[in-house]
Amino acid sequence: MRFPPAFLDEIRDRVPISSVIGQRVAWDRKKTNAPRGDYWACCPFHGEKSPSFHCEDKKGRYHCFGCSVSGDHFKFLTELDGMSFPEAVEKIADMAGVPMPVRDAQEERREKERASLTDVMEMATAFFQERLQGPEGAKARAYLRERGLTPATQQSFRLGYAPDSRNALKEHLAAKGVPKADIEACGLVRHGDDIPVSYDWFRDRIMFPIPDSRGKIIAFGGRALAPDALAKYMNSPDTELFHKGNVLYNFARARKALAKGGTVIAVEGYMDVIALAQAGFENAVAPLGTALTENQLELLWRMAPEPMLCFDGDKAGLKAAWRAADMVLPAVQAGRSARFALLPEGKDPDDLVKAEGPDAFRAVLAEARPLVDLLWMRETAGGVFDTPERRAELEKTLRELTGRIRDESLRYHYQQEMRERVLSFFGAQRGPRPGRQDGRPGQGKAAAPGGQFAKGGGGRIAITESLGQSALVKRGSGGMSVREATIIVALINHPALIDENFAHVEFLDLANTELTRLHAAILDAMAHDMADDRNAVIATIERAGCGDIWERAVALIKRARQWPALESAGLDDARDAFNQALHLQRSARTLHRELKQAQAALDQDPSDENFRHLLEIQAQFNDVQATEALIEGFGVSSGRAGRA
């Protein structure tokens, strides 16, 4: 049986290749990076003791650097398990939850027709390319020069020109023997019962061929040259080959470029994609003149787990970002989200790289915000939450928003993240305490005239003196912080957390030297496959001469009433406490490094810009401290601390 290429592409894209291979091999925990879809194992095709067999979900391929075997889902099953190709297809389709296609003579006939239609589209593409280079394409060539597109770029994207004629393309194709029905089926002419004589769909337009996932031309976009044209940009109509909401411009080229690394960048238009490719960003795609659709989002996720959605720096661009965030939110999962890059006011990617060069666009990408940041910014920007009612309304909005996430685990973490932000933000919304205008701890944002609270998302409240005495913020004996002690004690008392957070545990960044010694003992236990046994880990600690450190860490946890880290706590409670402490630890350590860098920059160049940057980092650092203190206080007041 011959399977339609679209069916094979669909089931390959739906099933990560690691899911197929993982049924036959054990992944190496040290080399494998599962969140990135990068897996290593000992090769199942030849005997070996160290892993040289690699597969990558993004590419859907495997390769062994020892015996050189390589292939895709189907080849793995046919060569390793001896399946026939149809059997392998049936197995992958079953894993994908996609029914096998029924042999259908009519469908096979349509497949042949589609193949012939792509031949017609290829002929049309060549026709438009020839006209761009001819005398009638002079105006189009001048426009492309003004837009900064080199001849090589124009050729690479196969740009063309549709003459200002009602019949030029139709007559050209007819002269080559293309049937009238095929020309109409490709959407190249306007036709119908109310149109006596069909005529060319595109006239006096620069033509952008639109390829499918295999690089076959399936449609066109046209940019009008006449200033009075009814539509500046126009696409082909939906046809047997083309459905606008299911296609991303430049998908095939961008997917190939991702083999070099990075993520896919979704911009708003053809010219943005082409200008970025010319500037060295070959991994850009664009929807076809409309807002991003769910099907197009699925295409982005087939290419990368965290695509970059880039929006123009105007009100319309920001609104488009809000719409995209609302569409992304319900479908996010662990390892499947999006980041949002917002361009400077009044700029699109084409303008930016032309005026300021590729580095300016790289800077925009470097400042891209995760989905949670964009949602928070939308709900709080410019807001005044100076009454309990307004604060309650914000909390309700955020609960409803995060409640739309279908993935239960991720929904929990989003809700926790929003709770932490609300706790910190409400502190920032309060005005200064009476009599405190000296900038000491406790001074918040200044009140605006008329008794109103100042707007804006700038400075947050510094940690107050009472919060500064919190167990999560103050130091224990020997400079041991409760946050770091919570992480280490939870890992040792609940070894399941070590396996669940292997990558984070391996590269844990701790400030306290004594806790670093305990961390080294955990790594030693991991190296000897003993990390899943609490007693074995503690024995390793004792052999390393760190028993007294372990006892002091546990004592600190008990004094701080951080009972979820103790052995008697349930695993779910320990997991929550560990994840919370780890999140704060990573934030604090990153900010600590940034704070030192900002201080060094200010010492070298005492400019206003460097001073403002230092203040911003200090404010973020205070946020982390205040969040820790508030969370710790909540845990004690909940009445559960007595369990410690």
Secondary structure, 3 states (H helix, E strand, C coil): CCCCHHHHHHHHHHCCHHHHHCCCCCECCCCCEHHHCEEEECCCCCCCCCCCEEEECCCCEEEECCCCCEECHHHHHHHHCCCCHHHHHHHHHHHHCCCCCCCCHHHHHHHHHHHHHHHHHHHHHHHHHHHHHCHHHHHHHHHHHHCCCCHHHHHHCCCEEECCCCCHHHHHHHHCCCCHHHHHHCCCEEEECCEEEEEECCCCEEEEEEECCCCCEEEEEEEECCCCCCCCEEECCCCCCCCHHHCCECHHHHHHHHHHCCCCEECCCHHHHHHHHHCCCCCEEECCCCCCCHHHHHHHHHHCCCCEEEECCCHHHHHHHHHHHHHHHHHCECCECCEEEECCCCCCHHHHHHHHCHHHHHHHHHCCEEHHHHHHHHHHCCCCCCCHHHHHHHHHHHHHHHCCCCCHHHHHHHHHHHHHHHHHHHHHCCCCCCCCCCCCCCCCCCECHHHCECCCCCCCCCCCHHHHCCCCCCECHHHCEHHHHHHHHHHHHCCHHHHHCHHHHHCCCCCCHHHHHHHHHHHHHHHCCCCCCHHHHHHHHHHCCCHHHHHHHHHHHHHCCCHHHCCCCCHHHHHHHHHHHHHHHHHHHHHHHHHHHHHHHHHHCCCHHHHHHHHHHHHHHHHHHHHHHHHHHHHHHCCCHHHC
